Amino acid sequence: MDMMLDRRNFLIASAGAGAATMLFGCSRGGGDAAAYPERDINFIIPYAPGGGFDAYARVVIDPLAKALPKKVNIVPMNVEGAGGGKATSQLFHARPDGYNIAIISIPGAIVQQLIQGTGGYDLTKMSWIGNMGTDAFGVAVGANSPIKSIADMQKLSRTRPVKFTSTGAGSTGRAGALIASKLLGIQSQVITGYKGTSEYLVAAARGDGDAAVCSLTAMQGLAKAGVIRIIASFEEKSSLPGIQDATALGQPELVHIAETRPIAAPPGLPKPIQSMLSDALNKALKSDEVTSWAKKNGANLVPATPEQTLKIVQDQTAFINKWKDILQKM
C-alpha cells in the first residue's frame, strides 16, 4: 500500500512546464556557441536543501564555473515538488541555450515517467551533459529503533506492513523501497510527501515510519550524528564494516538499486555547448575540491561522456521496467 496522490503529483509536475516558461525562457531556440557563456547559468536541483542531490550540486558549482571558458556564476536553484518531477519538467521546457542545466534523479525520473507518461518530460529527448556519481543504496532506521537487521524487518512484516518514508511517487527512494521489499520478502507501505532525503530520513527516525531507503552517501551525516542507524547496504560488498550487503542477504539484484546523478540540459542543446559543458563537468569532478569532498563523504564519483550517460539512463530504464507492475500501483 502506497500513501500517495498520483493525480496531484502529475498536476504539480505539469504546472512546472508553465513555470519554466516564466523562469527559464521559452521552450525553443538555441544558444550562440561562439559567445557562450555570456551570463549566469541556472543549476536546478530537484529536491530541498540538505540532501544528497543538493550536496553533489553545490560542491561542484564553483569548480564547474572555473572550468568554463568565460567567468560566469552558476546559480543553484532548489525546485521541490512531485518527487523531483517538477524540476525535471521545468528543465525539459526551458530554452536549450546552455543557461539551464539540472541534476536528474535516476532512476526516480524514470519511475515518474513510467507512472505519468511523457506529459511532463521525455528523458529520451534530454541533452545529456555527463554523470556526477552513482551511489549504492541501503536501509536505515532510527537510532533507537528496535529493528536491528533485515531479519527483524522481515519478522515485523509478518504482523503488519513495514512503513518506509520517502519523497514523491516517482522518487528513487520510493522505487528502491518497493523493489527491495519485494526482493527481501517484506510486506511494505510507503509514506510519501517529504520534500527531500534528509527530511524523510529524519521522519523515519522520529517514528513517522519504521525505516527509509536511500543512498548511503545521503545517510552518512545523520548516521554520524546518531540520528539514524544503517542496517543494510545494497552493495555487492559492503563499504561499511559490520553492515549486511546484497551478497550476505542473498539478493544480488539489490546492487541495481542505486542513485545515479546525471546532469542534463533541455532537448535541442547545440552540440558545441553540450561538449563545452561536458568537458567542464569532467574537469570539475577531477578537481581537488570535489575529490576531497567525495572521499570524506563516501560519494562515488563516476564521470561519463554524454554518450555514456545516455547508456546509463537506458540501462536503468530497462531495470525499472522489470518492476513496473509494483511501481505503478497506487
Secondary structure, DSSP 8 states (H G I E B T S, - for coil): -EE--HHHHHHHHHHHHHHHHHHH--S-----TTT---S-EEEEESS-TTSHHHHHHHHHHHHHHHHSSS---EEEEE---GGGHHHHHHHHTS-SSSSEEEE--BTHHHHHHHHHTTSS--GGGSEEEEEEEEEEEEEEEETT-S--SHHHHHHHTTTS-EEEE-S-TT-HHHHHHHHHHHHHT--EEEE---SSHHHHHHHHHHTSSSEEEEEHHHHHHHHHTTSEEEEEE-SSS-SSTT-B-TTTTT-GGGGG-EEEEEEEE-TT--HHHHHHHHHHHHHHHTSHHHHHHHHHHT--B----HHHHHHHHHHHHHHHHTTHHHHS--
